[in-house]
Amino acid sequence: MITDERWANCKGCFGIYQVSDQGRVFNARRQKMLSGTVTREGYRQVTLTLPGKRPGYHLVHALALEAFVGPRPDGFVCDHINGNRSDNRVSNLEWVTPLENVRRAIRAGRRRINPALGEAHPRSKFTKEQVQSIRARHQSGTSMRELAREYRVHLSAVWKIVKGKTWRHVAVTQQGDSQNVQLM
């Protein structure tokens, strides 16, 4: 048992549930600690049943921050300072902007700056040469629908290539020639 653990009522739970500054959740009505589950993203969650409502999942880090720090400011998210999503101690949590959360993840190596582009992307359906051909042929008058049929992809995939929504790192010059462009 943790000796210096502090407890507070979970916000909006009518005193039924309490959360500790160590990130543990307790059902005061049943006198039972909740074990919860872990989401696919690695966050601990618990199921809380409130009077007149259906049971719902609640992320433990949000419960702890709201109980000990205060309500979530508009547009903010919870950051695990040490990057460990299962460490829900209040001393390891803080409200930050989504941009700051991403910057911290990049600095800590938990998120890549430039995800895989083009053929290097695991779900890529095209090669650079095919993209160049699609753009050049469309500029020469071939319809997007015809190109989609030929490459056996949805029309939207060809549209996104032609309009530069995807494969932006392969730019099109005025003559229709494609070239590589460095993205920031």
N, C-alpha and C positions, 0 to 999 in steps of 0.2 A: 504494500500500500504506500502511496506517495504521501508523505507527512505534511508538506507545506502546500498542499493543494487547496485552492480557493474555489468556491462554487457560486454560481449566479443562475437565476432563472432565465430560461431561454425566452427571448422576446416573443410575445404573442402566444405563449403556451399556457397561460393561466396558472403558473406554478406547478404544472403537472411534470414538466421536464426541466432538468437543470444541466448545465454544462460547466465543466471545470476549466481552470486556466491551463490545464495539461491536455485538454482536448478530449476529455471523456464525457459521455452523456449518461444521465441517470434518470430513471422514471421514478419520481417521488411517490406516485400513487401506488405502484406495485413494489416499491423498494427494490428495484432491480437495475443493474448496470446494463446499458445497451451495447451489444457487440457491433451491430451494423454490418455493412458489406463494403466492398471496394468497387468503385466504378471502373469502367474500361480504361479511363484516363488516369487511374491511380488515386482518386480522392476517396476518403472514407465518408460514407453516408449512413444515416440512420432513418428508420421509419417512425414518424411521430403521428399519433392518432389524437386529434383534438376534438372536443365536444362539437357535435353537429357537422363535422367535416369528415371526408374520406381520409384514410391513411395516406400520408405523403412522404416522399423522400426529402431529406434535408441534409445538406453538406455540413459536416462537423466544423470545418474551418470557418464557415459563415456564421454558424450558431455561436461559436466561441468569440469571434470578433464583435458581433453585434451585442453580445452580453457584456463583454469587458471593455470594449473600446467605444462602441456606439453604432448607430445605424449606418448602413452603407451609403456613402455620399453618391449622389446621382452620377452615373457614368463610371463609377469606380469598380474595381474587381479586387479580390483577395489575392495577395502574393505570399507564397511560402518563401521567406527570406533565404533559407538554406537550400531551397530547391527540392526538398524532400516532401512530396505531397501527402505522405502519411504522418508527418510531424505537425500535429495541430495544436501545439503549445502556443498560447497567446503571444509569448515573447518571440515566436518565429513567424508571426502573421502581421500583415498590415494592409490597409486599403491603398491601392495605387491606381493610376490610370491604366487602361489597356496597353497604351503605347509603352509606358514604363515597364509593365509586366513583360512585354515582348523583348524590350531592350535588355532586361536582366537575364532572361532566358538565353538570349544570344550570347551575352558576355560570359555566362556560365557554361556555354556549350550544349545547352539542352534544346536549342533550336538553331537551324541553319539559316544563314543570311540569304543565300541564294539557293533555293531548292533546285533540284535537277530540272534542266530545261531540255526541250526538244527530244531527240532520240534517247538521251540519258534518262528521261523520265520513265519510270516502270510501266506506265499505262499509255505510252506513246503509240499512236496508230500509224504515224507517218515518219518518213526520213526527211532530212533537210532537202534532198533532191526532189522528193515528191511535193513538198510544200512549195518549192520554187516553181515546179511544173504547174501546180494548181493555180498559183497566182499569175503566171505568164499566160497560161491557156485561158483563164478567165478574162484577162485584159485583151486577149485576142478574140473574145466573143463566145467562148464555150460557156454554157450556162452552169450555174452552181448545181442545179439538180442533176445534170448530166455527169458532172464531176463526182458528185456524191454516189451516183449509181456505179460509176466506173471503179471507185475506190471502196465500194461497199461500206459506206459510213452514212450517218445521218446528215441530212442537209445542213443542220446547224453547225456541224464540225467544219464543213467546207466554208460556210458563211463566216465563221470565226477566223479562219485562216485568211480569207480574202479581205476581210475588214480589219485585220491586224489585231484582233482581240486575243488570239493565241499565236504562238510562234513569233512574238514581237522581236525576238533576237535575230530573226532572219528578215531584214528590211527589204523593201522593194524600191528600186530606183525608178526614175521616170520611164526608162526604156523597158521596164519589166524584169531587169536582171536583179537577182537577189544577192545580198551580201550579208556577212555576219556583222552584228553591231554589239558592242559591249554594253551590258546593262549595269546600272549602279545598284 
